[in-house]
C-alpha cells in the first residue's frame, strides 16, 4: 500500500486534479492549487484523533466542518482564499490502523486542497504504546529533506513565500535540534 509519485515542473497559481489507479480501479478525483498567488490563506487543523467509524463518532467529519468554516470565514471576510491546509498532528488515534487514515484522507478538504501533516504522538503509535514514524511516512509523500530516521516525517517546504517546518517533537535528539 506504499506508493507515491512526485510531480515536477508545475505551473505556479494553477489548479490541478488527479486520480490514482491500481491498474483496474480509480480513486476519487483529488484537487490542489500550486502556490503563486500574491495573497492567500491557509487553515490549520489537527488533534482530532479519528477512531474507527464503529465508535459512533465522526471526528474527521467534525474536523472537516471546522476547516470548511475557516474557508467560509476567509471568503465572508473578503480575505485571501484558502489554498493550503496544515495539520498539527494527531489526526488518527492509532497510526498503525490503516482504516483510520482512510477515514481522514477521504475528507473533502483533503480532496480539494494541498495538505501537510505534522506527526503527533498518536499518528506514530500502535495500540501497545510502541512508536514508529513509519506509519505517517507511508501515508504521506512528504519532502525527503529531513534527517536520519526522520526523513519524510521531519521536513520543510516553501508554499509561495511561507516556509513550513515540520518536526517530530517526540525526537529529543541533538540531530533533531
N, C-alpha and C positions, 0 to 999 in steps of 0.2 A: 504493500500500500504506500510505499515511499517513493513517489515520483515527483519530479519538479522540472521546470523549464525557466530559463532566464531570457527575457526579451531585451533586445538592444536596438539602438538607433530609432527610438520612438520620437515622435514629434511633440514638442512642448505644447501644453494647453490643449491637448487633444483627447477626446473621449474614445476609448477602445472597448470592445466587447470580445469575449472569448467563451469557449466551451472546451471541456476535456472529454476525450473519447478513449475507451479502453479497447477499441477495436470493433466493438459491437454496439455499445450503449453510449449515449452522450449525456453529459451533465447538464444541469440548468445553465442558462446563459448568465455570465457574470460581466460586470462593467467596472471600469475605473477611468479616472482622468489623470493625465500626466501633469506634473507641476509646470507652471509657466505664467499663470495669470499674475497681474501686478498685485492684486489684493485677493485674499482667500481666507477661509477659516478652517479650523479643524475641531472635531469634537472628541471628547475623552470619555471612555467607559471603562468598566472592569470591576473586579471584585464581586461578581455575582454568582460564582460557584454553581454553574449548571450541573444538575444531577440527572439521573435517568428520568425520562418522561413518566415513568410509573410512580414517581414520588408525588405526583399530583400538583407539582409546582411548575411554573413556566418562567424560570429565572432568566433564560436567554430571551424569551419573548418580552419580559418586563424591561430588560436592558435595551431591547430594540425600541420599545416605546419611549424610553428616556433619550436615546440617540435621535429618534425621529422628532422629539420635542425640541432638542437642541438645534436640529436642522431647521425646523419651522421657526424657532425663535430668531435665528440668523436672518431668515427670509422676511419675517414680520417686522424686524427692526431695521430693515434695509442694510444689513451688514453684508460683508462679502460672503459668497456662497461657500458652504462647507464642501470641501473637496477630499478630505482625508480624515480617517478615524484612527485614533490611537487607543490602546488599552494599557492599563496599569497592571494587568495580570490577574490571576485567579479567576479566569473565565470558566474553568471547569472545576469540579470538586475533586476529581482524581485524574491526573494526567494519563494514567495507564488505560483509562476507559475510552476507547475509540468512539463509542456512540455518543458520549458527552461532547466530544469535539465536533461530531457531525451535527448535533443539535445547535451548537453555536454557529458553525460555519454555514448553516443553511438559513441564517437570519438575513433579512432584506438589506441591512446596511453593509453586511459583508459582501453581498452580491452586487451592490451598487456603488461602492466606494473603495479606494485603496485603504488597506487596513494593516496595522502592525501591532503585535502583542509583546509587551514586556513580560517576561516569565515571572509568575508568582509561585509561592511555595506549593499551592495546590496543583498548579499546572505541571509540576515536576515530581509528583509523588504517587506512589501506589497506595493501596489500602492498608499496608503494613508500616507506613511511615518511611519507606525507602525512597531516596531521591534520585532522579535521573533527568537531566535536561534533554535527554534524547526524545522524550515524548513531544515536547514543544518544537524541537528541531525537525521532527518528522512531519508535523502538521503544517509548519510554515517554512517557506523557502526564503529565509532571511538572508541578507548580505553575509558573505563569509569573511568579514573583516574583524572578527573578534580575536580571541587569543586561546591557545591551548585547547582544552576540552570544551570550552565555552563558545567556540566558533559556531555561528548560527543561532546561538542563544543570546550572547552579548554581541551587539553590533551597532552600527551607526549608519545614517544616511541623510542626505540632503533632500528636502522637499521644497523646491523653489529656493527661498533664502533662509530657511529654518533648518538647523542641524538638530536631528533627533538622535539621542544616545540611549540605548537600552542596555541595562546591566542586570546581572543576576545578583541580587542583594544577598543571596544565600552563600555566595562565594566570598569569604573574608580574606582571600589570599593577597599577597603583595602584588602578584601579577594582575589581579583584578583592579587593585588600587591604581 
